[in-house]
Amino acid sequence: MRRRDFIAGFTRLAAAWPLAAGAQQPMMPVVGFLDPASFDYSNADRLRAFRQGLKDTGYVEGENVAIDYRWAEGQVDRLPLLAAELVRRQVAVIAALASAVFPAKAATTTIPIVFISAEDPVKLGLVASLARPGGNLTGFNIFNDELVAKRLELLRELVPGATRVAVLVDPTNGLGSESILRDVEAAARAMGLQIRVIEASSSSEINAAFATFVSERPDALYVGGGPFFNTRRIQLAILAARHLVPMTSSARAIAEVGGLMSYGSDVLDTIRQVGVYTGRILKGAKPADLPVVQASKFALVINLQTAKALGVTVPPTLLARADEVIE
């Protein structure tokens, strides 16, 4: 090839580079995933559910969408900082689970937020109405806090001789713990139960709470909701077994590792739906136009192996109503 032909060809190639660059695919959108819990084996299922929801709307992580994960490790005071990091990165959507919604809402009024709320989001001031949320938030209400009375009824059915119930709450869970205490006190009065409220927001405080059981000997334990207790579920299950205390909660994960019983919504399916809403927003839907969905499916989980270890006989009528029995 003659030198002048080579130079001419190179010049044409160089001139084509800007056109090729302009024809490249646009940068993939980034979704912020804000979770007050920590990443572990049980949360792997939550992530699979979220990714499945995205996939249902045509988005696959690493192919046409990126996900920026932020975990508070059960320390809710870290959530404002983590939410601010996602806002600074200018993510396209924030998926905010449980108590993460409040720091996310405080951090931005423009980035769309898809949330999971444990109680009525209208009452909490997250949205204007369920049908037309308004603003930049929409999501799902899983009724965890509203089901307090039902869990106490189920606990009483499972342990009919119970009269004294210890209630474990996380004071850092804010409005969630306040709602649980309000509802559990009202339900306990109606059922003639005596309750003893114990606060714990660290592993050592959980140990101290169970240490009081040696002298107080409650008939049962009700574990309040919140991400912190989910991250300490193995510790809770071990201590409940050691002190022979029947334990109930809203979290299936606690029952799966040895808690006696749980009753609550199908969280994994709800997280999948969060992924679906996130995908719809990436496609152009506005949060203000996506109605808040209220959970309609609830699961009663009974750990029969734990019941046998505690010497608790599960009534056949309760077993028949259980959605899952762990043996």
C-alpha atoms as one frame of an Amber mdcrd trajectory, in Angstrom:
protein
   0.000   0.000   0.000   1.385   3.389  -0.963   2.018   5.850   1.855  -0.512
   8.432   0.629  -3.240   5.736   0.324  -2.577   4.616   3.889  -2.804   8.184
   5.182  -6.048   8.766   3.294  -7.565   5.581   4.701  -6.494   6.451   8.231
  -7.987   9.927   7.851 -11.341   8.475   6.761 -11.304   6.059   9.750 -10.511
   8.880  12.179 -13.336  10.962  10.767 -15.732   8.054  11.343 -14.879   7.683
  15.055 -17.212  10.447  16.290 -20.060   8.878  14.328 -19.327   5.452  15.826
 -19.162   6.916  19.304 -22.514   8.611  18.788 -24.020   5.310  17.702 -23.015
   3.527  20.926 -25.695   2.366  23.304 -26.644   4.919  26.000 -25.289   4.314
  29.482 -27.465   1.811  31.366 -29.680   3.222  34.142 -28.662   2.707  37.768
 -31.162   1.629  40.435 -30.443   2.327  44.087 -31.340  -0.509  46.493 -31.566
   0.800  50.058 -32.074  -1.793  52.793 -31.854  -1.265  56.574 -30.810  -4.896
  57.035 -27.526  -6.587  56.171 -26.692  -8.864  53.278 -26.703 -12.522  54.294
 -28.075 -15.845  53.130 -31.729 -14.973  53.742 -31.447 -11.615  52.012 -30.106
 -13.436  48.971 -33.692 -14.581  48.425 -34.864 -10.965  48.686 -32.393  -9.900
  46.028 -33.442 -12.730  43.723 -37.050 -11.619  44.115 -36.175  -7.992  43.314
 -34.133  -8.981  40.269 -36.967 -11.230  39.095 -39.356  -8.283  39.260 -36.963
  -6.228  37.154 -36.631  -9.124  34.710 -40.417  -9.340  34.439 -40.328  -5.840
  32.986 -37.378  -6.497  30.694 -34.410  -5.448  32.827 -31.500  -7.735  33.692
 -28.767  -6.627  36.065 -25.460  -6.203  34.254 -27.085  -6.242  30.811 -29.354
  -3.201  30.627 -29.559  -2.023  34.254 -27.093  -1.616  37.115 -27.994  -1.873
  40.811 -26.158   0.093  43.492 -26.693  -1.690  46.829 -26.642   0.089  50.176
 -27.005  -1.964  53.396 -27.396  -0.339  56.817 -26.393  -3.566  58.641 -29.300
  -3.097  61.048 -28.073   0.380  62.061 -30.916   2.657  61.029 -28.912   5.787
  61.894 -26.750   5.021  58.829 -29.693   5.230  56.427 -29.649   9.031  55.863
 -25.986   8.873  54.799 -26.625   5.894  52.511 -29.655   7.585  50.954 -27.619
  10.739  50.341 -24.948   8.667  48.581 -27.545   7.278  46.180 -28.905  10.761
  45.490 -25.406  12.109  44.790 -24.911   9.281  42.330 -28.126  10.409  40.592
 -29.647   6.946  40.419 -32.756   6.613  38.255 -34.937   5.018  40.961 -34.508
   4.167  44.644 -36.018   0.941  45.991 -36.385   1.648  49.724 -37.292  -1.257
  51.995 -39.010  -0.859  55.371 -37.711   2.064  57.454 -35.352   3.101  54.632
 -38.220   4.993  52.992 -38.093   7.918  55.438 -34.401   8.807  54.875 -34.903
   8.296  51.136 -37.899  10.644  51.140 -35.917  13.234  53.099 -32.983  12.976
  50.686 -34.819  13.731  47.428 -38.047  15.154  46.063 -37.242  14.331  42.441
 -35.792  10.815  42.204 -38.616   8.220  42.097 -38.842   6.034  45.209 -40.559
   2.636  45.435 -41.091   1.615  49.049 -42.303  -1.177  51.291 -44.170   0.127
  54.324 -45.149  -1.855  57.403 -48.266   0.242  57.948 -50.617   2.688  56.222
 -48.397   4.974  54.086 -51.106   7.655  53.970 -51.158   7.837  57.766 -47.359
   7.989  57.753 -47.415  10.926  55.334 -45.558   9.085  52.580 -48.269   9.505
  49.926 -51.363  11.638  49.440 -53.634   8.653  48.757 -53.367   4.996  47.844
 -54.978   5.430  44.417 -52.995   8.525  43.411 -49.868   8.797  45.562 -48.688
  12.129  44.163 -45.089  13.266  44.495 -42.146  10.970  43.821 -43.130   7.967
  45.994 -45.225   4.865  45.516 -45.007   1.315  46.774 -46.527  -1.407  48.888
 -48.136  -1.723  52.317 -47.526  -5.129  53.914 -49.637  -4.461  57.057 -46.996
  -5.875  59.410 -47.787  -3.427  62.173 -51.567  -3.693  61.721 -51.411  -7.476
  62.280 -50.220  -7.223  65.893 -53.572  -8.271  67.389 -53.845 -11.241  65.021
 -50.405 -12.499  66.046 -51.340 -12.281  69.711 -54.541 -14.230  69.032 -52.577
 -16.950  67.241 -50.029 -17.040  70.065 -52.807 -17.421  72.621 -54.289 -20.253
  70.561 -50.915 -21.978  70.384 -50.111 -21.412  74.076 -53.597 -21.229  75.661
 -52.266 -21.003  79.214 -50.226 -17.877  78.497 -51.083 -14.865  80.643 -47.776
 -12.966  80.700 -46.173 -11.983  77.415 -42.840 -10.218  76.998 -42.781  -7.794
  74.063 -39.372  -7.075  72.538 -39.101  -3.847  70.539 -36.280  -1.926  68.914
 -36.421   1.713  70.107 -34.438   2.861  67.063 -37.226   1.604  64.791 -39.081
   4.848  65.467 -42.688   5.007  64.285 -42.758   1.253  63.704 -42.092   0.435
  67.349 -44.521   3.116  68.520 -47.258   1.592  66.380 -46.484  -1.931  67.595
 -46.597  -0.884  71.250 -49.858   0.983  70.794 -51.531  -1.973  69.102 -50.076
  -4.686  71.327 -51.156  -2.881  74.492 -54.725  -2.480  73.185 -54.903  -6.113
  72.035 -53.436  -7.423  75.297 -56.028  -5.539  77.349 -58.833  -6.969  75.239
 -57.452 -10.503  75.701 -56.662 -10.160  79.412 -52.910 -10.552  78.879 -50.207
  -8.926  80.955 -47.368  -7.547  78.860 -43.850  -6.566  79.788 -42.161  -4.298
  77.214 -38.405  -4.737  76.821 -36.271  -2.598  74.509 -33.215  -3.855  72.647
 -31.219  -2.295  69.826 -27.953  -4.242  70.143 -26.856  -7.834  70.539 -25.859
  -7.260  74.171 -29.250  -5.718  74.940 -30.963  -8.802  73.507 -28.846 -10.945
  75.842 -29.807  -8.706  78.756 -33.494  -8.937  77.820 -33.430 -12.718  77.934
 -31.468 -12.637  81.188 -34.525 -11.065  82.833 -36.554 -14.128  81.821 -34.740
 -16.174  84.494 -36.551 -14.260  87.234 -39.642 -12.991  85.411 -40.402 -16.176
  83.433 -42.882 -14.880  80.834 -45.191 -17.427  79.227 -44.371 -16.265  75.704
 -42.377 -13.716  73.729 -43.647 -11.372  71.021 -40.840  -9.964  68.855 -41.681
  -6.630  67.256 -40.935  -5.890  63.632 -37.950  -4.102  62.168 -34.734  -4.938
  60.327 -32.586  -5.200  63.452 -34.361  -8.282  64.808 -34.158  -9.941  61.403
 -30.379  -9.548  61.466 -30.323 -11.094  64.981 -32.786 -13.899  64.249 -30.360
 -16.738  65.029 -29.466 -15.145  68.361 -33.183 -14.749  69.160 -33.955 -18.361
  68.240 -31.061 -19.751  70.310 -31.960 -17.710  73.383 -35.675 -18.525  73.116
 -34.819 -22.239  72.961 -32.404 -21.943  75.875 -35.008 -20.215  78.043 -37.852
 -22.433  76.757 -39.905 -19.405  75.691 -42.458 -19.755  72.860 -41.695 -16.916
  70.431 -43.749 -15.320  67.670 -43.006 -12.532  65.211 -43.905 -11.163  61.800
 -40.759 -12.529  60.153 -40.793 -15.899  58.408 -36.979 -15.814  58.579 -37.103
 -15.997  62.390 -39.417 -19.026  62.320 -37.194 -20.694  59.739 -34.158 -20.606
  62.047 -35.996 -21.831  65.148 -38.647 -19.334  66.188 -41.918 -21.041  67.098
 -44.278 -19.118  64.836 -44.614 -16.182  62.454 -47.530 -14.496  60.774 -47.170
 -11.853  58.104 -47.380 -10.959  54.461 -45.437 -12.658  51.682 -42.436 -10.326
  51.767 -40.572 -12.029  48.925 -43.493 -11.575  46.546 -43.806  -7.952  47.636
 -40.110  -7.356  46.923 -40.623  -8.899  43.488 -43.413  -6.383  42.911 -41.066
  -3.588  44.013 -38.813  -4.759  41.196 -41.756  -4.654  38.776 -42.665  -1.088
  39.783 -39.003  -0.087  39.495 -38.881  -1.485  35.965 -42.089   0.315  35.004
 -40.648   3.601  36.228 -37.469   2.989  34.236 -39.732   2.621  31.197 -41.289
   6.023  31.881 -44.114   5.514  34.380 -44.522   8.213  37.043 -44.702   7.228
  40.736 -47.601   9.639  41.183 -49.649   7.545  38.742 -48.797   4.109  40.173
 -51.246   3.206  42.966 -49.955   1.939  46.290 -50.676  -1.799  46.493 -51.881
  -3.305  49.767 -50.884  -6.855  50.658 -53.669  -9.411  50.436 -51.730 -12.633
  51.047 -50.530 -13.555  54.539 -48.686 -16.651  55.714 -48.832 -18.494  59.034
 -45.596 -20.421  59.605 -45.242 -22.895  62.484 -41.963 -24.544  63.398 -43.131
 -27.950  64.593 -39.612 -29.013  65.487 -39.342 -26.061  67.877 -42.781 -26.781
  69.298 -41.713 -30.321  70.172 -38.494 -29.072  71.785 -40.501 -26.620  73.907
 -43.118 -29.206  74.820 -45.839 -27.193  73.072 -48.672 -29.187  71.523 -49.894
 -27.478  68.376 -53.707 -27.740  68.085 -54.755 -29.635  64.949 -57.019 -26.742
  63.954 -54.028 -24.387  63.972 -51.867 -26.839  62.035 -54.596 -27.117  59.417
 -54.581 -23.327  58.954 -50.791 -23.047  58.695 -49.413 -22.120  55.286 -46.093
 -23.747  56.128 -45.111 -26.273  58.798 -41.398 -26.708  59.458 -40.580 -30.226
  60.644
